[in-house]
Amino acid sequence: MTDTPLKFGFVCVQNAGRSQMSAAFAERERTRRGLEDTVEILTGGTDPADEVHPGVVDAMAELGIDLSDRAPQAVSDDELNECTVVATMGCSTLELDADVTVRDWALEDPHGQPIEQVREIRDGIEKRVVDLFDEFTDSSTN
């Protein structure tokens, strides 16, 4: 690995569901792998909501991850252009520099969905985040 920190960005429109779950899983994965000094995590939205969706907060709490104190925030193309990888949630209209790896995860919006559907989306995000760490770091937990 290089001395340059990896920077993962997780973005959607409202930054109230999918990107919040992604960032929380990335934070957990960074800690699990002991990469706190080498991996930065950014999350935001192009049109942030007023709060993280309550169903998302509930679904993440089931896994012991507390999102209740998080607030959706705006993110700029300039901030995202500093990332190594930007994962969008299937709702992005970003225009990023060519040297940023962009992954469009095309995930269903959990807002207003029944908790069972939110859990499915959550579990899919968790797997994608682990896979992202496997791909871009040399510290697989397997």
MIDOSE-1310 file (N, C-alpha, C; in nm, 2 decimals, decimal comma, always signed):
residues 142
mtdt	+0,08/-0,12/+0,00/+0,00/+0,00/+0,00/+0,09/+0,13/+0,00; +0,04/+0,23/-0,05/+0,11/+0,36/-0,06/+0,09/+0,43/+0,07; +0,17/+0,54/+0,09/+0,16/+0,62/+0,21/+0,04/+0,72/+0,20; -0,01/+0,73/+0,08/-0,13/+0,82/+0,06/-0,25/+0,75/+0,12
plkf	-0,32/+0,82/+0,20/-0,44/+0,76/+0,26/-0,55/+0,73/+0,15; -0,61/+0,61/+0,17/-0,73/+0,58/+0,09/-0,84/+0,67/+0,14; -0,92/+0,72/+0,05/-1,04/+0,79/+0,09/-1,16/+0,74/+0,02; -1,25/+0,69/+0,09/-1,38/+0,63/+0,04/-1,49/+0,74/+0,06
gfvc	-1,56/+0,77/-0,05/-1,68/+0,85/-0,04/-1,80/+0,78/-0,07; -1,91/+0,80/+0,01/-2,04/+0,73/-0,01/-2,14/+0,84/-0,02; -2,21/+0,84/-0,14/-2,29/+0,96/-0,18/-2,43/+0,91/-0,23; -2,53/+0,98/-0,19/-2,66/+0,97/-0,25/-2,72/+1,11/-0,25
vqna	-2,84/+1,12/-0,29/-2,91/+1,26/-0,30/-2,93/+1,31/-0,16; -3,00/+1,24/-0,08/-3,04/+1,29/+0,05/-2,94/+1,27/+0,17; -2,85/+1,18/+0,15/-2,75/+1,14/+0,26/-2,83/+1,10/+0,38; -2,94/+1,03/+0,37/-3,03/+1,00/+0,48/-3,05/+0,85/+0,49
grsq	-2,99/+0,77/+0,41/-3,02/+0,62/+0,41/-2,90/+0,54/+0,37; -2,90/+0,51/+0,24/-2,79/+0,42/+0,19/-2,65/+0,47/+0,21; -2,63/+0,60/+0,19/-2,49/+0,65/+0,21/-2,45/+0,66/+0,35; -2,55/+0,68/+0,44/-2,52/+0,68/+0,58/-2,49/+0,54/+0,63
msaa	-2,57/+0,44/+0,58/-2,54/+0,30/+0,62/-2,40/+0,26/+0,57; -2,37/+0,30/+0,45/-2,24/+0,27/+0,39/-2,12/+0,33/+0,47; -2,14/+0,45/+0,50/-2,03/+0,52/+0,58/-2,01/+0,45/+0,72; -2,12/+0,42/+0,78/-2,12/+0,35/+0,91/-2,05/+0,21/+0,90
faer	-2,08/+0,14/+0,80/-2,02/+0,01/+0,78/-1,87/+0,03/+0,75; -1,84/+0,13/+0,67/-1,70/+0,16/+0,64/-1,62/+0,19/+0,76; -1,68/+0,27/+0,85/-1,61/+0,31/+0,98/-1,59/+0,18/+1,06; -1,68/+0,10/+1,07/-1,67/-0,03/+1,14/-1,56/-0,12/+1,08
ertr	-1,56/-0,13/+0,95/-1,46/-0,21/+0,88/-1,32/-0,15/+0,89; -1,31/-0,02/+0,89/-1,18/+0,04/+0,91/-1,12/+0,01/+1,04; -1,21/+0,01/+1,15/-1,16/-0,02/+1,28/-1,13/-0,17/+1,29; -1,21/-0,26/+1,24/-1,19/-0,40/+1,24/-1,05/-0,44/+1,18
rgle	-1,01/-0,36/+1,08/-0,89/-0,39/+1,00/-0,77/-0,31/+1,05; -0,79/-0,23/+1,15/-0,69/-0,14/+1,21/-0,63/-0,04/+1,11; -0,72/+0,02/+1,03/-0,68/+0,11/+0,93/-0,72/+0,25/+0,96; -0,74/+0,29/+1,08/-0,78/+0,42/+1,12/-0,68/+0,53/+1,07
dtve	-0,55/+0,50/+1,06/-0,46/+0,60/+1,01/-0,44/+0,60/+0,86; -0,50/+0,51/+0,79/-0,48/+0,50/+0,65/-0,60/+0,51/+0,56; -0,72/+0,51/+0,62/-0,84/+0,52/+0,54/-0,93/+0,63/+0,60; -0,97/+0,72/+0,51/-1,06/+0,83/+0,54/-1,20/+0,80/+0,48
iltg	-1,30/+0,84/+0,54/-1,44/+0,81/+0,50/-1,52/+0,95/+0,49; -1,58/+0,97/+0,38/-1,66/+1,09/+0,35/-1,80/+1,04/+0,31; -1,90/+1,11/+0,36/-2,04/+1,08/+0,32/-2,11/+1,21/+0,30; -2,20/+1,21/+0,21/-2,28/+1,33/+0,19/-2,38/+1,32/+0,08
gtdp	-2,46/+1,42/+0,06/-2,56/+1,42/-0,04/-2,56/+1,54/-0,12; -2,62/+1,53/-0,24/-2,63/+1,64/-0,33/-2,75/+1,74/-0,29; -2,85/+1,68/-0,22/-2,96/+1,76/-0,17/-3,00/+1,70/-0,04; -2,93/+1,73/+0,07/-2,94/+1,66/+0,20/-3,08/+1,67/+0,26
adev	-3,13/+1,56/+0,32/-3,26/+1,56/+0,39/-3,24/+1,63/+0,53; -3,35/+1,64/+0,60/-3,34/+1,70/+0,74/-3,29/+1,60/+0,84; -3,31/+1,47/+0,82/-3,27/+1,37/+0,92/-3,24/+1,24/+0,85; -3,17/+1,15/+0,92/-3,15/+1,02/+0,87/-3,28/+0,95/+0,88
hpgv	-3,32/+0,87/+0,78/-3,45/+0,80/+0,78/-3,46/+0,72/+0,91; -3,58/+0,73/+0,98/-3,59/+0,65/+1,10/-3,58/+0,50/+1,08; -3,63/+0,45/+0,97/-3,62/+0,30/+0,94/-3,48/+0,26/+0,93; -3,39/+0,35/+0,88/-3,25/+0,32/+0,86/-3,18/+0,32/+1,00
vdam	-3,22/+0,42/+1,08/-3,16/+0,42/+1,22/-3,20/+0,29/+1,29; -3,33/+0,25/+1,28/-3,37/+0,12/+1,35/-3,30/+0,00/+1,29; -3,29/-0,01/+1,16/-3,22/-0,13/+1,10/-3,08/-0,14/+1,14; -3,01/-0,02/+1,15/-2,87/-0,02/+1,19/-2,85/-0,05/+1,34
aelg	-2,95/+0,00/+1,42/-2,94/-0,03/+1,56/-2,95/-0,18/+1,59; -3,02/-0,25/+1,51/-3,03/-0,40/+1,52/-2,89/-0,46/+1,52; -2,79/-0,40/+1,45/-2,66/-0,45/+1,44/-2,56/-0,38/+1,54; -2,62/-0,30/+1,63/-2,54/-0,23/+1,73/-2,47/-0,11/+1,67
idls	-2,52/-0,05/+1,56/-2,46/+0,07/+1,51/-2,56/+0,18/+1,52; -2,52/+0,29/+1,60/-2,61/+0,40/+1,63/-2,59/+0,51/+1,53; -2,70/+0,53/+1,45/-2,70/+0,65/+1,36/-2,79/+0,76/+1,41; -2,84/+0,75/+1,53/-2,94/+0,84/+1,58/-2,89/+0,99/+1,59
drap	-2,76/+1,00/+1,60/-2,70/+1,13/+1,62/-2,64/+1,19/+1,49; -2,66/+1,12/+1,38/-2,60/+1,16/+1,25/-2,70/+1,26/+1,18; -2,64/+1,35/+1,11/-2,73/+1,44/+1,03/-2,68/+1,44/+0,89; -2,77/+1,43/+0,79/-2,73/+1,44/+0,65/-2,66/+1,57/+0,62
qavs	-2,56/+1,56/+0,54/-2,48/+1,68/+0,50/-2,46/+1,69/+0,35; -2,43/+1,81/+0,31/-2,40/+1,83/+0,17/-2,26/+1,79/+0,14; -2,23/+1,75/+0,02/-2,10/+1,72/-0,03/-2,08/+1,78/-0,16; -1,96/+1,83/-0,19/-1,93/+1,89/-0,32/-1,85/+1,80/-0,41
ddel	-1,85/+1,83/-0,54/-1,77/+1,76/-0,63/-1,63/+1,77/-0,60; -1,58/+1,89/-0,55/-1,44/+1,91/-0,51/-1,40/+1,81/-0,40; -1,49/+1,80/-0,30/-1,46/+1,70/-0,19/-1,45/+1,56/-0,24; -1,54/+1,53/-0,33/-1,54/+1,39/-0,38/-1,42/+1,36/-0,48
nect	-1,38/+1,47/-0,55/-1,26/+1,45/-0,64/-1,13/+1,42/-0,56; -1,13/+1,44/-0,43/-1,02/+1,40/-0,34/-1,02/+1,26/-0,30; -1,13/+1,19/-0,33/-1,15/+1,05/-0,29/-1,08/+0,96/-0,38; -1,04/+0,84/-0,33/-0,98/+0,73/-0,41/-1,10/+0,66/-0,49
vvat	-1,20/+0,64/-0,41/-1,32/+0,57/-0,46/-1,45/+0,64/-0,41; -1,54/+0,66/-0,50/-1,67/+0,71/-0,46/-1,78/+0,61/-0,50; -1,85/+0,57/-0,40/-1,96/+0,48/-0,42/-2,09/+0,56/-0,42; -2,16/+0,55/-0,54/-2,29/+0,62/-0,54/-2,40/+0,51/-0,53
mgcs	-2,52/+0,56/-0,49/-2,62/+0,46/-0,45/-2,73/+0,45/-0,56; -2,69/+0,48/-0,68/-2,79/+0,47/-0,80/-2,87/+0,59/-0,82; -2,83/+0,70/-0,76/-2,92/+0,82/-0,78/-2,83/+0,94/-0,80; -2,71/+0,92/-0,84/-2,62/+1,03/-0,85/-2,61/+1,10/-0,99
tlel	-2,58/+1,23/-0,99/-2,56/+1,30/-1,12/-2,42/+1,37/-1,11; -2,33/+1,31/-1,03/-2,20/+1,37/-1,01/-2,12/+1,37/-1,14; -2,03/+1,47/-1,14/-1,93/+1,48/-1,25/-1,80/+1,49/-1,18; -1,73/+1,37/-1,18/-1,60/+1,37/-1,10/-1,48/+1,35/-1,20
dadv	-1,37/+1,38/-1,15/-1,24/+1,37/-1,23/-1,22/+1,23/-1,27; -1,15/+1,21/-1,38/-1,12/+1,08/-1,43/-1,04/+0,99/-1,34; -0,96/+1,05/-1,25/-0,88/+0,96/-1,16/-0,95/+0,91/-1,04; -1,08/+0,94/-1,02/-1,16/+0,89/-0,91/-1,23/+0,77/-0,96
tvrd	-1,21/+0,66/-0,89/-1,29/+0,54/-0,92/-1,43/+0,55/-0,87; -1,53/+0,54/-0,96/-1,67/+0,55/-0,92/-1,74/+0,42/-0,93; -1,81/+0,38/-0,83/-1,89/+0,26/-0,82/-2,03/+0,30/-0,80; -2,12/+0,26/-0,90/-2,26/+0,29/-0,88/-2,33/+0,16/-0,83
wale	-2,37/+0,16/-0,71/-2,43/+0,04/-0,65/-2,57/+0,02/-0,68; -2,64/+0,12/-0,74/-2,78/+0,10/-0,78/-2,86/+0,03/-0,68; -2,87/+0,09/-0,56/-2,94/+0,03/-0,45/-3,08/+0,10/-0,44; -3,18/+0,02/-0,40/-3,31/+0,07/-0,38/-3,31/+0,17/-0,26
dphg	-3,39/+0,27/-0,27/-3,40/+0,37/-0,16/-3,48/+0,31/-0,04; -3,42/+0,31/+0,08/-3,49/+0,25/+0,19/-3,60/+0,34/+0,25; -3,61/+0,46/+0,21/-3,70/+0,56/+0,27/-3,85/+0,51/+0,25; -3,92/+0,50/+0,36/-4,06/+0,46/+0,36/-4,08/+0,31/+0,33
qpie	-3,98/+0,23/+0,33/-3,99/+0,09/+0,30/-4,02/+0,01/+0,44; -4,08/-0,10/+0,43/-4,10/-0,18/+0,55/-3,96/-0,23/+0,60; -3,95/-0,25/+0,73/-3,82/-0,28/+0,80/-3,76/-0,40/+0,73; -3,83/-0,50/+0,68/-3,77/-0,62/+0,62/-3,70/-0,58/+0,49
qvre	-3,75/-0,48/+0,42/-3,69/-0,43/+0,30/-3,56/-0,35/+0,33; -3,57/-0,27/+0,44/-3,46/-0,19/+0,48/-3,34/-0,28/+0,52; -3,38/-0,39/+0,59/-3,28/-0,49/+0,63/-3,21/-0,55/+0,51; -3,28/-0,58/+0,41/-3,22/-0,64/+0,29/-3,12/-0,54/+0,22
irdg	-3,16/-0,42/+0,21/-3,08/-0,31/+0,16/-2,95/-0,30/+0,24; -2,97/-0,29/+0,38/-2,86/-0,28/+0,47/-2,76/-0,39/+0,45; -2,81/-0,52/+0,45/-2,72/-0,63/+0,44/-2,64/-0,63/+0,30; -2,71/-0,58/+0,20/-2,64/-0,57/+0,07/-2,53/-0,46/+0,08
iekr	-2,56/-0,36/+0,14/-2,46/-0,25/+0,16/-2,34/-0,30/+0,24; -2,37/-0,37/+0,35/-2,26/-0,43/+0,43/-2,16/-0,51/+0,35; -2,22/-0,60/+0,27/-2,13/-0,69/+0,18/-2,05/-0,60/+0,08; -2,11/-0,50/+0,02/-2,04/-0,42/-0,08/-1,93/-0,34/-0,01
vvdl	-1,95/-0,29/+0,11/-1,85/-0,22/+0,18/-1,73/-0,31/+0,21; -1,76/-0,43/+0,26/-1,65/-0,53/+0,29/-1,57/-0,56/+0,17; -1,65/-0,58/+0,06/-1,58/-0,61/-0,07/-1,49/-0,49/-0,12; -1,54/-0,37/-0,09/-1,46/-0,25/-0,13/-1,33/-0,25/-0,05
fdef	-1,33/-0,28/+0,08/-1,21/-0,28/+0,16/-1,12/-0,40/+0,11; -1,18/-0,51/+0,08/-1,10/-0,62/+0,03/-1,02/-0,58/-0,10; -1,09/-0,51/-0,18/-1,03/-0,47/-0,31/-0,92/-0,37/-0,30; -0,94/-0,27/-0,21/-0,86/-0,15/-0,21/-0,76/-0,15/-0,09
tdss	-0,76/-0,25/+0,00/-0,67/-0,26/+0,11/-0,61/-0,40/+0,10; -0,50/-0,42/+0,17/-0,43/-0,55/+0,18/-0,45/-0,62/+0,31; -0,56/-0,58/+0,38/-0,58/-0,63/+0,52/-0,72/-0,70/+0,53; -0,74/-0,80/+0,44/-0,86/-0,88/+0,44/-0,88/-0,94/+0,57
tn	-1,01/-0,95/+0,62/-1,04/-1,01/+0,75/-1,06/-1,16/+0,73; -1,05/-1,21/+0,61/-1,08/-1,35/+0,59/-0,97/-1,44/+0,64
